Amino acid sequence: MGHEIGDGTLAVGAGRPPAEKHAPGLPGPVFAAHYHLPGEPTGPYTYGRDTNPTWTLLERAIGELEGGAEVTAFSSGMAAVSAVLLSQVKAGDTVVLPDDCYQTTRALRGRLESYGVHVRTARTAGDAQLDALDGAALVWLETPSNPGLDVCDIARIAGAAHAAGALVAVDNTLATPLGQRPLDLGADFSVASDTKALTGHGDLMLGHVATRAPGLADAVRLWRKTVGAIPGPMEAWLAHRSLATLHLRLDRQAVNALALAGALLDRPEISGLRYPGLPGDPAHEPAARQMRRFGCVVSFTLPDEAHAERFLGALSLIDQATSFGSVHSSAERRGRWGGDAVAPGFVRFSVGVEDTADLLADVTAALSAAAEAP
């Protein structure tokens, strides 16, 4: 048996072509709406909405990170989510969605129902979706969930879903393939918004779908072609370049996130503290079974909206922004958007790669400032 390379070595070299004299290690982006195509339209590159050499390298790279898979890259995470949900079900089918998953994924319920698809929902925690599998065609999991950070047992639900005749898709955005590999745990699809931690710099919009079933991959690629939800070559190239630091970013973010969660444990004004890597967290046991890294998001609740806004306004190192996974720490009061069942003072905190002591000092100072009467 050959030596299995580590995550860092994998991330650094993922998807890169064999070394060639005078060629760059990662070829630059290919900008092409069409290709020279005399005779019969065969070959790998025929038209710019179908394929692109820069996509090919990125998709190969992510496929390696996913543990070996066929990957289709998309223009955003929701393009990837929609491609799976809308290419795999038809009128009369039943889909099971988590009722606590990303709110824009849940917003697809109305679209699915308008097409004659039946939608059931259940919580992520406690593997509650097991009770909703009967007659389902597709089961959608999101673990850890966003923003509540609950975790379900992918292998357990996938086994039961397959026994019931359903496909299983997992939104793996928060963990990334270096945090957990849903395909290894029995899922049919691993889906992610690569806008977040996979690319990690808060400057790209991308998504991907990974699967090991050629027929499922073909269906997803056909959806991308017909809907036109294709990534730009520059975005694809920047994403591929960013993968080389993925393991470094994830490891530093996990260290910072655990330190932040630990520092918040005894704050009297904080309730509902969640981080799957925290030993006392309700999701720690299932997370530890299936995850190798626990991610960068910590969530907690302050007494009310005004208190949370005072806290956010007093931060100096942390941006107020609505994404997560960036090298730059950010936080937001999630309830400002509506759509999530969270308290008005609920804060989603995305931990970056800054020095741990500086982050903790900034958060502690902001909490102290927020605790003072306005």
Secondary structure, DSSP 8 states (H G I E B T S, - for coil): ------HHHHHHHTT-----TTS-SS------SB----SS--SS-SBTTT--HHHHHHHHHHHHHTTS-EEEEESSHHHHHHHHHHHH--TT-EEEEETTS-HHHHTHHHHHHHTT-EEEEE-SGGGGGGGG-TT-SEEEEESS-TTT-----HHHHHHHHHHTT-EEEEE-TTT-TTT--GGGGT-SEEEEETTTTTT-SS----EEEEES-HHHHHHHHHHHHHHT----HHHHHHHHHHHTTHHHHHHHHHHHHHHHHHHHTT-TT-EEEE-TTSTTSTTHHHHHHH-SS--SEEEEE-SSHHHHHHHHHH-SSSEE-S----SS-EEEEGGGG-SS---TTEEEEE--SS-HHHHHHHHHHHHHHHHS--
